[in-house]
Amino acid sequence: MKTHFLAFLFSLFFTQTVLAERADRDKPIHLEADRATVEDVNRKDGNRISVFTGNVVLTQGTLLIRADKVVMKEDAYGFRYATAWGDLVSFRQKRDGLNEYIEGWGKRVELDNKTDKIELFRKARLKRGLDEVQGDYISYDMDSEFFQVIGSNERGVETGLDNRVRVVIQPKNKPDNADTDTP
């Protein structure tokens, strides 16, 4: 029940299109770190795994992720999955066709380029303009604009004293003629 209410709340929260920059998915992924281990040999499962540690910066077009450690997996079909850890991991990505960014933070961030989904875990926070959501877990689907936020009580995980979902929704600007009481 709470999850359905939150989904409704987020449809109100993000009434404008929140699509990530579509051109980003066609751009190469660049990684910088203090150290890297790259397993480029084909494994039995067809996956390749690379581990980047120390001041990691992952970029793909306008997508930017900063973390202490990133594990990048590529499956046999070329889809990439990144898991980033840090205190706190941050991500930022430009919205499609607008000069506005989506920003997020969490202790762990998982990026799936097959589903175009980003998940933030523990101390999760997501911000667009002045609107903001916070919780223990946030799932952000870059294609469908869908956000899901869950507090630590609902996940059955105690992450601190404040385990509730928090949302800040700024008022939308009223048209000039909305201030008058006359018809």
Secondary structure, DSSP 4 states (H G I P E B T S, - for coil): -HHHHHHHHHHHHT-S---B-GGGGGSPPEEE-SEEEEE-SPPTTS-EEEEEEEEEEEEETTEEEEEEEEEEEE-TTS-EEEEEEEEEEEEEEEBTTSS-EEEEEEEEEEEETTTTEEEEEEEEEEEETTEEEEEEEEEEETTT--EEEE-HHHHT---SS--S-EEE-PPPPPPGGGG----
